[in-house]
Amino acid sequence: MSQAVLWVIKRSGHRESFDRSKVIAGARAACKNRPVQPDQLEALAGAVERRAWSLGPEVKSEQVGLAVLEGLRELDDVAAVRFASVYKGFEQVDDFARELGLLSKEQPAEQVDPSDRSPSSGPSGDGLL
């Protein structure tokens, strides 16, 4: 019995089979000198592959790239910005600023360090103004 193939449609229109090692290599490059472990990169590649399969037997390379970017955002913000700079083809400093703005908007309020709250937040510590 033959196994089904997951096809990636490149921007040029060229089709190639999905290659986990490419996902890992791209993520590894973005994570260089960051506190991300090899098993986390393997898990990321697996999650990207599952996401791609959920979209069908053919996915656009842009969809794969976005899935990698989303996974990196969960692992390490710096690695995510590095990956985005190559994936999205940053050409100006403003491109980095835009991506950092997107990242900061995605951070839920619960991730704020309680010690960073100002004393004016009141005894409840809820930080509401």
Contacts in CASP RR format, 6 or more apart in sequence:
PFRMAT RR
TARGET T0000
AUTHOR 0000-0000-0000
METHOD contacts of the structure
MODEL  1
MSQAVLWVIKRSGHRESFDRSKVIAGARAACKNRPVQPDQLEALAGAVER
RAWSLGPEVKSEQVGLAVLEGLRELDDVAAVRFASVYKGFEQVDDFAREL
GLLSKEQPAEQVDPSDRSPSSGPSGDGLL
4 57 0 8 1.000
5 17 0 8 1.000
5 18 0 8 1.000
5 57 0 8 1.000
6 17 0 8 1.000
6 18 0 8 1.000
6 49 0 8 1.000
6 52 0 8 1.000
6 53 0 8 1.000
6 56 0 8 1.000
6 57 0 8 1.000
6 58 0 8 1.000
6 59 0 8 1.000
7 15 0 8 1.000
7 16 0 8 1.000
7 17 0 8 1.000
7 18 0 8 1.000
7 57 0 8 1.000
7 58 0 8 1.000
7 59 0 8 1.000
8 15 0 8 1.000
8 16 0 8 1.000
8 17 0 8 1.000
8 18 0 8 1.000
8 52 0 8 1.000
8 58 0 8 1.000
8 59 0 8 1.000
8 60 0 8 1.000
8 61 0 8 1.000
8 64 0 8 1.000
9 15 0 8 1.000
9 58 0 8 1.000
9 59 0 8 1.000
9 60 0 8 1.000
9 61 0 8 1.000
10 16 0 8 1.000
10 61 0 8 1.000
11 61 0 8 1.000
11 62 0 8 1.000
15 58 0 8 1.000
18 49 0 8 1.000
18 52 0 8 1.000
18 59 0 8 1.000
18 64 0 8 1.000
20 45 0 8 1.000
20 46 0 8 1.000
20 49 0 8 1.000
23 44 0 8 1.000
23 45 0 8 1.000
23 46 0 8 1.000
23 48 0 8 1.000
23 49 0 8 1.000
23 64 0 8 1.000
23 68 0 8 1.000
24 41 0 8 1.000
24 42 0 8 1.000
24 44 0 8 1.000
24 45 0 8 1.000
26 68 0 8 1.000
26 83 0 8 1.000
27 36 0 8 1.000
27 41 0 8 1.000
27 44 0 8 1.000
27 45 0 8 1.000
27 68 0 8 1.000
27 72 0 8 1.000
27 79 0 8 1.000
27 83 0 8 1.000
28 41 0 8 1.000
29 82 0 8 1.000
30 72 0 8 1.000
30 79 0 8 1.000
30 80 0 8 1.000
30 82 0 8 1.000
30 83 0 8 1.000
30 86 0 8 1.000
31 41 0 8 1.000
31 72 0 8 1.000
31 75 0 8 1.000
31 76 0 8 1.000
31 79 0 8 1.000
31 82 0 8 1.000
34 76 0 8 1.000
34 78 0 8 1.000
34 79 0 8 1.000
35 76 0 8 1.000
36 75 0 8 1.000
36 76 0 8 1.000
36 79 0 8 1.000
40 75 0 8 1.000
44 68 0 8 1.000
44 71 0 8 1.000
44 72 0 8 1.000
44 75 0 8 1.000
47 67 0 8 1.000
47 71 0 8 1.000
48 64 0 8 1.000
48 65 0 8 1.000
48 67 0 8 1.000
48 68 0 8 1.000
48 71 0 8 1.000
51 63 0 8 1.000
51 67 0 8 1.000
52 59 0 8 1.000
52 63 0 8 1.000
52 64 0 8 1.000
52 67 0 8 1.000
55 63 0 8 1.000
65 87 0 8 1.000
68 83 0 8 1.000
68 87 0 8 1.000
69 80 0 8 1.000
69 83 0 8 1.000
69 84 0 8 1.000
69 87 0 8 1.000
71 80 0 8 1.000
72 79 0 8 1.000
72 80 0 8 1.000
72 83 0 8 1.000
73 80 0 8 1.000
73 103 0 8 1.000
73 106 0 8 1.000
77 103 0 8 1.000
80 103 0 8 1.000
81 96 0 8 1.000
81 99 0 8 1.000
81 100 0 8 1.000
81 103 0 8 1.000
84 90 0 8 1.000
84 99 0 8 1.000
85 95 0 8 1.000
85 96 0 8 1.000
85 99 0 8 1.000
88 95 0 8 1.000
88 99 0 8 1.000
89 95 0 8 1.000
90 96 0 8 1.000
90 99 0 8 1.000
114 125 0 8 1.000
117 125 0 8 1.000
117 127 0 8 1.000
118 127 0 8 1.000
121 127 0 8 1.000
121 128 0 8 1.000
END
